[in-house]
Amino acid sequence: MITRTLGSVTLACLLGACGISNSLAEQEVAKEIVDRLLATPVLQAKTGFAAKILIPPGQLYDPLVMLPVGDKTWLNDDGEKKTRAVGCLR
């Protein structure tokens, strides 16, 4: 929720900085774009594979490395900076 709000605010600020008016119609278009970008994708794994979303869109920050661990794959990620502990495997 916070990410969607920040995305809308960011887009509104960018529009304002470019001298584009921020009408209700433009706000609705901006919201549709942010909602589409942050929508949880539908995963369709091939036969013999499984996939699931562990971290929702908008929460994974610049993944760095894919690391195979057993039958799973972990992503090294700087993470959202809620604390000073960053760069953890999630």
N, C-alpha and C positions, 0 to 999 in steps of 0.2 A: 504494500500500500504506500509506504513512504517513497519507495523507488518510483512508482507511477506518478506520485505527486511531484517529486523532484524533477522527473522527466518532463512533465507538463509545464512546470515553472521554468525550467531551462529553455524549453522550446519557445515559450512565451517571451522570455527575456531576449532570446536570439532574434525573434521576429521584431520586438521593440527596438533592439539595437540597430536593425537594418532599416528602421524607419517604416516598418510595415505596421498598419493599425492592428489592434488586437480585438477585433469584433467577436461577437458570440459565435458566428459561423466559423471564424478562424480558430477559436478556442476548441470548438467541436472537432474540427479537422485535426488539430494538434493532438487532442485526446485520442482520437481514432488511431493515429499513427503510433503514439506511445503504447496504447493497448495492444496493437498488432505486434509491435516489436517485443513486448514483454509477455505475450501469450505463451503458455506452456505448450511446447510442440508435442504432437502425437508421435511416439516412437514405434516403429515397426521393425522389429528384429527379424533377421533371416532365420530359417529353420536351424535349430541347434544353438542359437544364441538368445540371450535375454538382455533387455535394456530397461532401465527405469531412471526417472529424473530424481536425483538426490538433492540438488541445489536448484531452486527455481530461477527462471530467467531474471536477470537484473541483480543477482547476488554473487555470481562467480566473476571475480575480477582478474583480468589478464592471466589465464592459465598458462603455465610455463612449460611443464613437462608431463607426458603421459608415462606412468610407471606400472607395468604389469605386476600384480601381486596375486599369486595363485590363479584363480579363474576370474579375477576382477581386474579392473584398470583404475588406478587412482590418478587424480590430477593434482599437480603441485600448483598452488595458487597463492597469491599475495593476500587474498582474503579481504573482506570488508573490515575497515579499521574501527572496530568497536573497542578493541583493546590494543595494547602495544604488541601482542603476540601475532606476528604476521608471517607469511611464508609457510604455513602449516599444510600438511596433507589433509584433505577432508575426505 
